[in-house]
């Protein structure tokens, strides 16, 4: 082959010629090039050093104040001054939470000797020449440069403890040359103003160690539930291993990496025994015993290693298991109090918290909180009991793999609960998880967004009522649909044929909900949803995909958001803003913060449509609904609600070895001046046995009965309002008005039902089932003669018996085809 005829070869030859010419030119002019380079280097040095000094000059006063405050902490300042506490009060004035900015004294120069183990670990890992250098460790810098060049990556730093304290105090953000030089000025300032003991103590109090922990004292109590002075070498090594990258190396989030770092720090300690402030206290044969001691450490903290589905190591332990409780002296409502504490720390300065002391008056009702925690615990325990039975059954049948999967599901099953006053928005009870004390303190009531299933149908029906598309007595067909390729299925087999709208919601008929959303319009639905949730329409458009499966609960909501939707219905369509804090004062009663309960709330929905929706939701809990409550003769029925059950999709169930079940069960319950939402599920969507009525509905009912018997309950479910309505007595059997006619017997009478004037239910006399249906001409009818019709699932359970009552099967919310791929929903 003739390479000279190859274009690529010719290009390389030209580039080579230019490169050699350039090198020859610089060699000939080397003296001039060196001179220019030297001048440019001097100029750049002055530029960067001068610019950094300007930045430092602007920060010096702030840094001085911060360092003096740190110095006061490490001196005897805390012996003469005790910080004031923040007390959290429930709505009746009972103390349900108390915390300090810090619940303990920081490390001081006079008690450094009590912290010899953590000092040994820090010096061995972070700065071996700390007591001999003047702020910069040139040996460590060169060692880091050589190591990084050999490994061809930034694997090692050369920062001293003084430099790290300067960085923590300045907090300049991005790493660049200007900031690094500014930190150098600050380092020299620290070394010139403070003793080595003061610098070390300040550093130990200010270093960030993951999971919101600042300082080794706070971190020791979080991860190990003990003061820093009592740490073993293994515990100290684990903490120090976190320092370089707290989000990566902390044992709560990455236990495997943290354990590897722990071992590395222990060997650093073994190689540097002279750094222990009291060498005689070093355990005998420390170096030889590291592996044995690590095994003991893992036993104490129940460190377990297993494999995930891909064969990667997976770890669990009790390190940090009860860490969140370290923040409080009193903590009777952990999830609620954690949110309050987070708000207080953001709102008030450290000086305010330490010098004034605060009283936080909240909306929480401590008795209702206890009822909620008890009801949720009993309900989740019941499901866990069912899973345990399922595991034993698999074992008895020799299905060890299914038994193991079921066993892995059981401990992570959880739930959440939110109870609020719909008129004021006051949060009266909040439970963020089944475990009251856990490592993350994950508040599922507000932070976990899951598909709500059929509970969303209440809003769909309210909008259909508002637009006068139907009323609760309108007759509508449960039939096969095909809308642009989307054909929703019911949670029972077949179709019911012609039923009333009230019956459709009571029995959670999926096809009817989809029909109504199609008529209401997806854009209108999302617009109203964004207004109710107080989120921008752009965000709502991103969160809720524009397809008809929204009628079955495909859009994800948190329990708090779902409670706001139902509270809006209960509040006559006016916006509801959840409220937790009433006011904040100091110990002398001086007020610093206050809120107004839902004042001048925007009208989002028509109040008559909301009242009609609540009336219809009452039917869910009657004989015709999916969750029947016993009614006492002659007493007003003051309950309404909606169940929701989302089946575990087939794609997801394959992850769990094909085990069938549900992945989310919901209940939204309404009583006078109260909306309560309950969710039970698995954080990773694992299947489990249950339904919205049987699990979440049962939790709600236990809670509300405790509230009713101990605290009482109002006598008016729907608050009074002014509107274009009349109240009519209706027979739920067929949607007609109740009349004094001995020829007709009404099985399920409903009294005082709301209807728009001019859109009343038909009278029984002369009522004809063949009367025209509501005009839903835009909804395609996909039913043919082969599709089955049944009148009522209660009358013919053999055809319509559900596998999970009121359930829907929804695909995960993010899909490629935006034309609705969701299949079935469970009510």
C-alpha positions in Angstrom: 0.0 0.0 0.0 1.3 3.5 -0.9 0.9 5.5 2.3 1.9 8.7 0.6 -1.4 8.5 -1.4 -3.4 8.2 1.8 -5.0 11.6 2.9 -4.7 10.8 6.6 -1.0 10.2 6.2 -0.6 13.5 4.4 -2.4 15.4 7.2 -0.2 13.9 9.8 2.9 14.8 7.7 1.7 18.4 7.5 1.0 18.6 11.2 4.4 17.2 12.0 6.1 19.8 9.8 4.3 22.6 11.6 5.1 21.2 15.1 8.9 20.9 14.3 8.9 24.5 12.9 7.3 25.8 16.1 9.8 23.9 18.3 12.7 25.3 16.2 11.4 28.8 16.6 11.0 28.7 20.4 14.5 27.2 20.7 16.0 30.0 18.7 14.1 32.6 20.8 14.4 30.8 24.1 15.8 33.7 26.0 13.0 36.0 24.9 10.4 33.3 25.6 11.8 32.7 29.1 11.8 36.5 29.9 8.2 36.8 28.7 7.1 33.7 30.6 8.8 35.1 33.8 7.0 38.4 33.5 3.7 36.8 32.8 4.2 34.5 35.8 5.0 37.4 38.0 1.9 39.3 36.8 -0.4 36.3 37.2 1.0 35.7 40.7 0.3 39.2 41.8 -3.1 39.1 40.1 -4.3 35.9 41.9 -2.6 36.7 45.2 -3.9 40.3 45.2 -7.4 39.2 44.1 -7.5 36.6 46.9 -6.3 39.2 49.4 -9.1 41.5 48.4 -11.6 38.7 48.9 -10.0 37.8 52.3 -10.2 41.5 53.4 -13.9 41.5 52.7 -14.4 38.3 54.7 -12.0 38.9 57.6 -14.4 40.6 60.0 -17.0 37.8 59.5 -14.4 35.1 59.9 -13.1 36.8 63.1 -16.6 36.9 64.6 -17.1 33.2 63.8 -13.8 32.1 65.1 -14.3 34.1 68.3 -17.6 32.3 68.8 -15.9 29.0 68.2 -13.2 30.0 70.7 -15.9 30.8 73.3 -17.3 27.3 72.8 -13.9 25.7 73.4 -13.1 27.8 76.5 -15.0 27.8 79.8 -17.8 29.9 78.2 -20.4 27.1 78.5 -19.7 26.7 82.2 -21.0 30.2 82.9 -23.7 30.4 80.2 -26.3 27.7 79.5 -28.2 28.0 76.2 -32.0 28.2 76.4 -34.2 25.5 75.0 -36.9 25.5 72.3 -40.1 24.0 73.6 -42.7 22.7 71.2 -46.3 22.8 72.5 -49.4 21.0 71.2 -52.6 23.0 70.6 -53.6 22.6 74.3 -50.3 23.8 75.6 -48.7 20.5 76.5 -45.0 20.2 76.0 -44.5 17.5 73.3 -41.0 18.5 72.2 -37.9 20.2 73.5 -34.5 20.7 72.0 -31.4 22.9 72.2 -29.4 24.1 69.3 -27.0 21.5 70.8 -28.1 19.0 73.3 -24.6 18.7 74.8 -21.5 20.7 75.6 -18.9 21.0 72.8 -15.4 19.7 73.1 -13.2 22.2 75.0 -9.5 22.8 75.4 -9.7 21.7 79.1 -11.3 18.3 78.2 -9.4 17.4 75.1 -7.6 14.8 77.2 -10.9 13.0 77.7 -11.1 12.6 73.9 -7.7 11.0 73.3 -9.1 8.3 71.0 -10.9 10.6 68.6 -7.9 13.0 68.6 -5.5 10.1 67.8 -7.8 9.0 64.9 -8.1 12.6 63.5 -4.3 13.3 63.7 -3.4 9.9 62.2 -5.7 10.3 59.2 -5.9 14.1 58.6 -2.8 15.8 59.8 0.2 13.9 61.3 2.4 17.0 61.6 -0.3 19.2 63.1 1.7 20.2 66.2 4.9 20.9 64.2 3.8 22.9 61.2 2.6 26.5 61.0 -0.6 26.0 59.0 0.8 24.4 55.8 2.4 21.0 55.7 4.7 21.1 52.7 5.7 17.5 53.1 2.1 16.4 52.9 1.4 18.7 49.9 4.3 17.1 48.0 3.3 13.6 49.0 -0.3 14.3 47.7 1.1 15.7 44.4 3.3 12.7 43.8 0.5 10.3 44.7 -2.0 12.0 42.5 0.4 12.0 39.6 1.2 8.3 40.0 -2.5 7.4 40.2 -3.4 10.0 37.5 -6.3 11.3 39.6 -7.1 13.5 42.6 -7.1 10.7 45.1 -5.3 12.4 48.0 -5.3 15.9 49.5 -2.7 17.8 51.5 -4.9 20.1 53.6 -4.0 20.5 57.2 -6.5 20.7 60.1 -5.9 24.5 60.1 -6.7 24.7 56.4 -9.8 22.6 56.8 -11.0 24.9 59.6 -10.4 27.9 57.4 -12.4 26.3 54.6 -15.3 25.5 57.0 -15.3 29.0 58.4 -15.1 30.8 55.1 -17.6 28.5 53.3 -16.8 30.0 49.9 -18.4 27.2 47.9 -16.8 26.3 44.6 -13.2 25.1 44.6 -11.1 27.4 42.4 -7.7 29.1 42.6 -9.1 32.3 44.1 -10.9 30.5 46.9 -7.9 28.3 47.7 -5.6 31.3 48.0 -8.2 33.1 50.2 -8.3 30.0 52.4 -4.5 30.3 52.7 -4.8 33.8 54.1 -7.4 32.6 56.5 -5.2 29.6 57.5 -2.3 32.0 58.4 -4.7 34.2 60.3 -5.9 31.2 62.4 -2.4 30.0 63.2 -1.4 33.5 64.3 -4.4 34.1 66.5 -5.1 30.8 68.2 -3.2 28.0 70.0 -2.9 24.5 68.6 -5.3 23.2 71.3 -7.9 25.8 70.4 -7.6 25.1 66.7 -8.0 21.3 67.2 -11.0 21.7 69.6 -12.7 24.2 67.2 -12.1 21.8 64.3 -13.6 18.8 66.2 -16.7 20.9 66.9 -17.2 22.2 63.4 -16.3 19.3 61.1 -19.3 18.0 59.1 -19.8 14.2 59.5 -22.9 13.4 57.4 -26.6 13.1 58.1 -26.8 16.7 59.4 -24.2 16.1 62.1 -21.7 18.9 62.8 -18.9 18.0 65.1 -17.7 14.7 66.5 -19.8 15.0 69.7 -23.0 15.3 67.7 -21.9 12.6 65.3 -20.9 10.2 68.1 -24.4 10.5 69.6 -26.1 10.1 66.3 -24.2 7.0 65.0 -23.3 5.3 68.3 -25.6 6.8 71.0 -22.7 7.7 73.2 -20.5 10.8 73.9 -17.3 11.3 71.9 -15.2 10.7 75.1 -16.4 7.1 75.2 -15.7 6.1 71.6 -13.7 3.0 71.0 -10.8 3.1 68.4 -13.2 1.3 65.9 -16.0 3.8 66.4 -13.6 6.8 66.2 -12.1 5.4 63.0 -15.5 5.1 61.4 -16.3 8.7 62.2 -12.9 10.0 61.0 -13.3 8.0 57.8 -16.4 10.1 57.0 -14.4 13.4 56.9 -13.2 13.5 53.3 -16.6 13.0 51.7 -19.5 12.9 54.2 -22.2 12.2 51.6 -20.2 9.2 50.2 -18.4 7.8 53.3 -21.1 7.9 56.0 -22.3 4.5 57.2 -26.0 5.3 56.9 -25.9 5.8 53.1 -22.9 3.7 52.1 -22.0 1.2 54.9 -19.7 -0.9 52.7 -17.5 2.1 51.8 -17.6 3.4 55.3 -16.3 0.1 56.7 -13.5 0.1 54.2 -12.6 3.6 55.2 -12.8 2.6 58.9 -10.2 -0.2 58.4 -7.8 2.2 56.6 -8.0 4.8 59.4 -7.4 2.0 62.0 -4.2 1.0 60.2 -3.1 4.7 60.0 -3.6 4.8 63.8 -1.6 1.7 64.3 1.3 3.2 62.3 1.3 6.4 64.3 1.0 5.5 68.0 3.0 8.6 68.9 0.1 10.7 67.9 -2.0 9.3 70.8 -2.0 12.1 73.5 -1.5 9.3 76.2 0.4 6.4 74.6 0.1 4.3 77.7 -3.6 4.1 77.1 -3.2 2.4 73.7 -4.6 -1.1 73.9 -1.9 -3.8 74.1 -1.0 -5.3 70.7 -3.3 -2.9 69.0 -1.9 -3.5 65.5 -2.3 -7.3 65.7 -5.8 -7.0 67.0 -7.4 -4.8 64.4 -9.2 -7.6 62.5 -10.5 -9.2 65.7 -11.7 -5.9 67.0 -13.4 -5.1 63.7 -15.3 -8.4 64.0 -16.4 -7.5 67.5 -17.5 -4.1 66.3 -19.6 -5.7 63.6 -21.2 -8.0 66.1 -22.1 -5.1 68.5 -23.7 -3.1 65.7 -25.3 -6.1 64.0 -23.5 -5.5 60.7 -24.8 -7.9 58.1 -23.7 -8.5 54.5 -25.8 -10.0 51.8 -26.1 -9.9 48.0 -28.6 -8.0 45.9 -30.2 -9.4 42.7 -27.1 -8.5 40.6 -24.8 -10.2 43.1 -23.4 -6.9 44.5 -22.7 -6.8 48.3 -25.5 -5.2 50.4 -25.1 -4.1 54.0 -27.3 -3.4 57.0 -26.6 -2.5 60.6 -27.8 -0.6 63.6 -25.3 2.2 63.2 -27.3 5.4 63.5 -30.6 3.5 63.9 -31.9 5.8 66.5 -29.8 8.8 65.7 -32.6 11.2 64.9 -33.7 11.2 68.5 -30.4 12.8 69.6 -31.8 16.2 68.7 -34.5 16.2 71.4 -34.8 16.0 75.2 -38.5 15.5 74.8 -40.0 14.1 71.6 -43.6 12.8 71.7 -44.4 13.4 68.1 -41.1 12.6 66.2 -42.0 13.2 62.6 -44.0 16.4 63.3 -41.3 17.7 65.8 -38.5 17.1 63.3 -40.3 19.3 60.7 -40.8 22.0 63.3 -37.1 21.8 64.4 -36.0 22.1 60.8 -38.1 25.2 60.3 -36.8 26.8 63.6 -33.2 26.3 62.7 -33.7 27.9 59.3 -35.8 30.8 60.6 -33.8 31.9 63.7 -30.1 32.6 64.3 -28.0 30.6 66.7 -27.9 33.6 69.0 -31.7 33.8 69.2 -31.9 30.0 69.9 -29.2 30.1 72.6 -29.9 33.4 74.4 -33.7 33.8 74.1 -35.3 30.4 74.3 -38.5 29.9 72.3 -42.0 28.6 72.7 -43.5 27.1 69.5 -47.3 26.9 69.7 -48.4 24.3 67.1 -51.7 22.9 65.7 -51.0 19.3 66.7 -53.4 17.5 69.1 -51.2 15.2 71.2 -54.1 12.8 72.0 -55.0 12.5 68.3 -51.4 11.9 67.5 -51.2 9.0 70.0 -54.4 7.5 68.5 -52.9 7.8 65.0 -49.6 6.2 65.9 -51.5 3.3 67.6 -53.9 2.7 64.8 -51.1 2.8 62.1 -48.9 0.4 64.2 -51.7 -2.1 64.7 -52.7 -1.9 61.0 -49.1 -2.4 59.6 -48.5 -5.2 62.2 -51.5 -7.0 60.9 -50.2 -6.9 57.3 -46.8 -8.0 58.5 -48.5 -10.9 60.3 -50.1 -11.9 56.9 -46.7 -11.8 55.3 -45.3 -14.0 58.0 -48.0 -16.5 57.4 -47.3 -16.3 53.6 -43.6 -17.0 54.3 -44.4 -20.1 56.4 -46.7 -21.3 53.7 -44.0 -21.0 51.1 -41.6 -22.8 53.3 -44.0 -25.7 53.9 -44.4 -26.1 50.1 -40.6 -26.1 49.6 -40.5 -22.7 47.9 -37.5 -21.4 49.6 -36.8 -18.6 47.1 -40.4 -17.2 47.6 -40.1 -17.5 51.3 -36.8 -15.6 51.3 -38.3 -12.8 49.1 -41.4 -12.5 51.4 -39.1 -12.3 54.4 -37.2 -9.4 52.8 -40.4 -7.5 52.1 -41.7 -7.8 55.7 -39.3 -5.4 57.6 -39.6 -2.6 55.0 -43.4 -2.5 55.0 -44.5 0.9 56.3 -47.2 3.5 56.3 -48.1 7.1 57.0 -51.0 9.1 58.2 -52.1 12.7 58.1 -55.1 14.2 59.9 -56.1 17.9 59.5 -59.0 20.3 60.0 -60.3 21.2 56.5 -61.6 24.6 57.6 -58.4 25.9 59.1 -55.8 23.6 57.5 -54.5 22.8 61.0 -52.4 19.6 61.0 -53.8 17.7 64.1 -51.9 14.4 63.7 -49.0 13.4 61.5 -47.2 10.0 61.4 -44.4 9.8 58.8 -43.6 6.1 59.1 -44.4 2.8 60.9 -41.1 3.1 62.9 -41.2 6.1 65.2 -37.4 6.0 65.6 -35.4 5.3 62.5 -32.2 6.3 60.9 -33.5 8.5 58.1 -36.6 10.0 59.8 -38.2 9.8 56.3 -41.5 11.6 56.6 -43.7 9.6 54.1 -46.7 11.7 54.9 -45.2 14.7 53.2 -42.2 13.5 51.2 -43.3 10.2 49.6 -45.2 10.5 46.4 -47.1 7.4 45.3 -50.0 6.7 42.9 -53.2 7.2 44.9 -55.4 4.9 42.9 -59.1 5.3 43.1 -58.9 7.9 45.9 -58.4 10.6 43.1 -61.9 9.8 41.7 -63.5 12.1 44.3 -62.0 15.1 42.4 -63.0 13.7 39.0 -66.6 13.4 40.1 -66.6 16.9 41.8 -65.5 18.5 38.5 -68.1 16.5 36.6 -70.8 17.8 39.0 -69.5 21.3 38.8 -69.7 21.3 35.0 -73.2 19.9 35.2 -72.2 16.9 33.1 -73.9 14.5 35.6 -75.5 14.6 39.0 -75.3 11.7 41.6 -78.7 10.3 40.3 -77.8 10.4 36.6 -77.7 7.0 35.0 -74.6 6.0 33.2 -73.3 2.8 31.5 -70.4 0.8 32.9 -69.3 -0.7 29.6 -66.2 -1.5 27.5 -64.4 1.6 26.3 -61.8 2.2 23.6 -60.6 5.8 23.7 -57.6 6.3 21.3 -56.5 2.8 22.1 -57.0 3.1 25.8 -59.4 0.5 27.2 -59.6 0.6 31.1 -60.6 -2.5 33.0 -62.6 -2.7 36.2 -61.4 -4.4 39.3 -64.1 -7.0 38.8 -64.9 -9.1 35.8 -67.2 -7.7 33.2 -69.4 -4.7 33.3 -72.4 -3.7 35.4 -74.4 -2.0 32.6 -76.5 0.9 33.5 -76.1 2.3 37.0 -76.3 5.6 38.8 -73.4 7.9 39.1 -73.6 7.5 42.9 -73.3 3.7 42.5 -70.4 4.1 40.1 -68.3 6.0 42.7 -69.6 3.8 45.6 -68.4 0.7 43.8 -65.4 2.4 42.3 -66.2 1.7 38.6 -63.1 2.5 36.6 -64.8 2.9 33.2 -67.2 5.6 34.5 -64.4 7.6 36.1 -62.5 7.5 32.8 -65.7 8.6 30.9 -66.2 11.5 33.3 -62.6 12.7 33.0 -62.8 12.5 29.2 -65.8 14.9 29.4 -64.3 17.1 32.1 -61.1 17.5 30.0 -57.6 16.6 31.1 -56.4 20.2 30.8 -59.1 21.4 33.1 -58.5 18.6 35.6 -54.7 19.4 35.8 -55.5 23.1 36.0 -57.8 22.6 39.0 -55.3 20.1 40.6 -52.5 22.6 40.4 -54.7 25.3 42.0 -55.7 23.0 44.8 -52.1 21.9 45.5 -50.8 25.5 45.1 -48.2 24.4 42.5 -47.5 26.1 39.2 -49.3 24.7 36.2 -46.0 24.0 34.5 -45.0 21.8 37.4 -48.4 20.1 37.4 -48.0 19.4 33.7 -44.6 17.7 34.3 -45.9 15.7 37.3 -49.2 14.6 35.8 -49.1 13.1 32.4 -51.8 14.1 30.1 -53.7 10.9 29.7 -57.0 9.4 30.9 -55.4 7.1 33.4 -55.3 10.2 35.7 -58.9 9.2 36.4 -57.6 6.0 38.0 -54.8 7.7 40.1 -51.7 7.3 37.9 -50.4 10.7 38.9 -48.3 10.6 42.0 -49.3 12.4 45.2 -48.1 12.5 48.8 -50.6 11.7 51.6 -50.4 15.4 52.6 -51.4 16.4 49.0 -54.2 14.0 48.9 -55.5 15.3 52.2 -55.4 18.8 50.8 -57.6 17.7 47.9 -60.2 16.2 50.2 -59.9 19.1 52.6 -60.7 21.5 49.7 -63.9 19.5 49.0 -64.8 19.6 52.7 -64.1 23.4 52.8 -66.6 24.2 50.1 -64.1 24.4 47.3 -61.9 27.0 49.0 -58.1 26.6 49.0 -56.7 24.9 52.1 -53.1 25.6 53.2 -51.8 23.1 55.8 -50.7 24.8 58.9 -48.4 23.5 61.7 -47.3 26.5 63.7 -49.7 29.0 65.2 -47.1 31.4 66.7 -43.6 31.5 68.2 -42.7 33.6 71.2 -39.8 33.9 73.7 -40.1 32.9 77.3 -41.5 36.3 78.2 -44.3 36.1 75.6 -42.8 38.5 73.0 -44.1 37.3 69.6 -41.7 36.7 66.8 -43.8 34.7 64.3 -47.5 34.0 63.8 -49.8 32.6 61.1 -53.5 33.0 60.2 -55.6 30.0 59.7 -56.7 29.8 56.0 -57.8 33.4 55.9 -59.5 34.7 52.7 -58.8 31.5 50.9 -59.3 31.4 47.1 -62.5 29.7 45.8 -61.3 27.0 43.5 -64.4 24.6 43.2 -68.1 25.3 43.4 -69.4 24.6 46.9 -72.5 22.8 45.7 -70.4 20.4 43.6 -68.2 19.8 46.6 -71.2 19.0 48.8 -72.6 16.6 46.1 -69.2 14.9 46.0 -69.1 14.4 49.7 -72.7 13.0 49.6 -71.6 10.6 47.0 -68.5 9.6 49.0 -70.8 8.7 51.9 -72.2 5.9 49.7 -68.8 4.3 49.6 -69.3 3.5 53.3 -72.9 2.2 52.9 -74.2 -1.2 51.9 -73.7 -0.3 48.2 -70.0 0.7 48.6 -66.6 -0.9 48.8 -66.3 -0.4 52.5 -69.5 -0.9 54.5 -69.8 0.7 57.9 -72.7 -0.3 60.3 -75.2 2.5 60.7 -77.3 3.0 63.8 -81.0 3.5 63.1 -82.1 7.1 63.6 -78.5 8.5 63.9 -77.1 10.8 61.2 -74.5 9.2 59.1 -71.5 11.5 59.5 -68.9 9.5 57.6 -67.6 9.6 54.0 -64.5 8.4 52.3 -62.8 6.6 49.4 -60.6 3.6 49.2 -57.7 3.1 46.8 -55.7 0.0 46.0 -52.9 -0.1 43.4 -52.0 -3.6 42.2 -48.3 -4.5 41.8 -47.6 -4.4 38.1 -46.5 -7.5 36.3 -43.1 -5.9 35.4 -42.5 -5.0 39.0 -43.7 -8.4 40.4 -40.9 -10.1 38.4 -38.4 -8.4 40.7 -40.2 -10.1 43.6 -40.2 -13.6 42.0 -43.8 -13.2 40.7 -45.4 -12.8 44.1 -48.8 -11.3 43.6 -50.3 -8.5 45.7 -50.8 -4.8 46.0 -48.2 -2.1 46.3 -50.1 0.8 47.6 -53.3 0.9 49.7 -55.0 4.2 50.6 -58.0 5.5 52.4 -59.2 9.1 52.6 -61.8 9.5 55.4 -64.1 12.4 56.1 -65.9 13.2 59.4 -67.1 16.6 60.8 -64.2 19.1 60.8 -61.7 16.3 59.9 -59.9 14.9 56.9 -57.6 11.9 57.5 -55.5 10.1 54.8 -53.8 6.8 55.4 -51.3 5.1 53.2 -49.7 1.7 53.6 -47.1 0.3 51.3 -43.4 -0.7 50.7 -40.9 2.0 49.9 -39.6 0.0 46.9 -43.1 -1.0 45.7 -43.0 -4.7 46.9 -46.3 -6.6 46.8 -48.2 -7.5 49.9 -51.7 -8.8 50.7 -54.4 -6.3 51.4 -56.7 -3.6 50.0 -57.6 0.0 50.7 -60.7 -0.9 52.6 -59.3 -3.8 54.6 -55.9 -2.2 55.6 -55.9 1.6 55.3 -59.7 1.8 55.8 -59.4 -0.3 59.0 -56.6 2.0 60.3 -58.7 5.1 59.7 -61.8 3.6 61.3 -59.9 2.6 64.5 -58.4 6.1 64.6 -61.6 7.9 64.1 -63.5 5.8 66.6 -60.9 6.5 69.3 -61.2 10.2 68.5 -65.0 10.1 68.6 -65.2 8.1 72.0 -62.4 10.1 73.8 -62.7 13.6 72.3 -66.1 13.7 70.7 -67.1 14.6 67.1 -69.2 17.3 65.5 -72.7 16.8 64.2 -72.4 18.3 60.7 -70.4 16.6 58.0 -70.9 19.3 55.3 -70.4 22.9 56.6 -73.2 25.4 55.9 -72.7 27.6 52.8 -74.6 29.8 50.4 -75.3 28.4 47.0 -77.6 27.4 44.2 -78.8 24.2 45.7 -81.7 22.2 47.2 -81.5 19.3 49.6 -83.5 16.2 48.6 -84.1 12.8 50.2 -82.9 10.1 47.7 -83.1 6.4 47.4 -79.6 5.1 46.6 -81.1 1.9 45.0 -82.0 3.8 41.8 -81.3 7.5 42.4 -84.9 8.6 42.7 -86.5 10.8 45.3 -88.0 9.0 48.3 -91.8 9.2 48.3 -94.6 8.0 50.6 -95.6 5.2 48.3 -96.2 1.8 49.8 -95.6 0.2 46.4 -91.9 1.1 46.6 -89.4 0.0 49.2 -86.1 1.7 49.5 -83.2 -0.4 50.8 -80.7 2.4 51.2 -82.4 5.8 51.9 -80.2 8.9 51.9 -81.5 12.1 53.5 -80.7 15.7 52.7 -78.6 15.1 49.6 -77.4 18.2 47.7 -78.4 18.9 44.1 -78.3 22.0 41.9 -81.6 23.8 41.5 -83.0 22.7 38.1 -81.0 19.5 38.1 -82.9 17.3 40.5 -83.2 13.5 40.7 -86.2 11.9 39.0 -89.3 10.9 41.0 -90.0 7.3 41.6 -93.5 7.6 40.3 -93.2 7.5 36.5 -89.5 6.7 36.7 -88.3 4.7 33.7 -84.9 3.2 33.3 -85.0 3.9 29.6 -85.0 7.6 30.2 -82.2 9.4 28.3 -78.8 9.1 29.8 -76.5 12.1 30.4 -75.1 13.4 27.1 -71.6 11.8 27.0 -71.5 11.8 23.2 -67.8 12.5 23.1 -67.0 9.1 24.8 -66.6 6.3 22.3 -68.5 3.1 23.1 -66.4 0.0 22.5 -68.9 -2.5 23.8 -70.2 -5.4 21.7 -72.7 -8.3 22.3 -70.0 -10.6 23.6 -69.2 -8.3 26.6 -70.9 -9.3 29.8 -73.2 -7.1 31.8 -74.1 -7.6 35.4 -76.4 -5.4 37.5 -74.6 -5.4 40.8 -71.5 -7.2 42.1 -73.3 -7.9 45.4 -76.1 -9.7 43.6 -73.8 -11.8 41.4 -70.5 -12.2 43.2 -69.6 -15.3 41.1 -69.1 -13.1 38.1 -67.7 -10.0 39.7 -65.8 -11.0 42.8 -62.6 -8.9 42.9 -59.2 -10.2 43.6 -58.5 -7.0 45.5 -61.5 -4.8 46.2 -61.4 -1.4 44.5 -58.0 -2.1 43.0 -56.4 -0.7 39.8 -53.3 -2.0 38.1 -51.2 1.0 37.1 -47.9 0.9 35.3 -45.1 3.1 36.7 -45.8 6.8 36.1 -43.0 7.4 33.6 -43.7 5.8 30.3 -42.5 6.3 26.7 -45.8 6.3 25.0 -47.9 9.2 26.5 -51.1 7.7 25.0 -51.9 5.8 28.2 -50.5 2.4 28.9 -52.1 2.0 32.3 -54.4 -0.9 32.6 -56.5 -1.6 35.6 -57.1 0.3 38.8 -58.4 -1.0 42.1 -60.7 1.2 44.0 
